[in-house]
Amino acid sequence: MYRIDELQNKEVIDACRAIRLGYVADVEFSEESGAICALIVPGRGRSWFTRGEDLHIPWHSIERIGEELIIVRLHGQVEIPPAQEEPAAIIPLPSPPASRKKKGLFGDF
């Protein structure tokens, strides 16, 4: 048995696409049975100023619930929007000036 606050601390990963979907934000219950129907993960484009579409992951898609992760197999059941963030640029670090080289036990470094 899991409590809702325990599920919210777990990251959801789609095993079919091998991608991280995010962390559980909420759960969806059935009104008739009271059982959990879906996990709700916030959309990728979400920030303070924009709202991405939340992902509703059906409960039957869950493969395993572990200590830190929830593994799901969506098989195209849920449309996952691409990330709206641009990848960070890789900037090479400058090499230190020659005057700052240090003498060590085994030579210069």
C-alpha positions, 0 to 999 in steps of 0.5 A, spaced: 500 500 500 502 507 498 499 513 500 498 519 496 504 523 499 509 517 497 507 516 490 508 524 489 516 523 491 517 518 485 519 519 478 515 516 473 519 513 467 516 510 460 520 504 459 517 503 452 520 510 450 526 510 455 524 517 457 523 521 464 516 523 464 516 527 471 514 526 478 507 525 480 503 531 482 496 528 483 492 522 482 485 521 479 480 517 483 474 513 480 467 516 483 464 509 484 469 504 487 474 509 490 480 506 486 485 510 483 484 510 475 490 515 473 497 518 476 497 525 474 504 528 472 505 535 470 506 537 463 513 539 460 512 546 458 510 548 465 513 554 468 510 560 473 507 563 466 505 558 462 501 551 463 503 545 459 498 539 459 498 534 464 499 527 463 494 522 465 497 516 466 492 510 466 493 505 472 493 499 468 500 502 465 504 501 471 509 496 471 512 497 477 513 501 483 519 502 486 523 506 492 524 512 487 521 510 481 515 508 477 516 504 471 510 505 466 509 502 459 504 507 455 505 504 448 502 510 445 496 511 449 498 518 452 501 523 447 507 526 450 509 533 448 516 535 446 520 539 451 519 546 450 526 548 453 532 549 448 538 544 450 544 548 454 550 550 450 556 547 452 562 552 453 569 550 453 573 552 459 579 556 458 585 553 460 589 556 466 595 561 464 602 558 464 604 562 470 599 559 474 602 552 473 604 548 479 610 544 481 608 537 484 611 531 486 611 528 479 612 534 475 608 540 472 601 540 472 
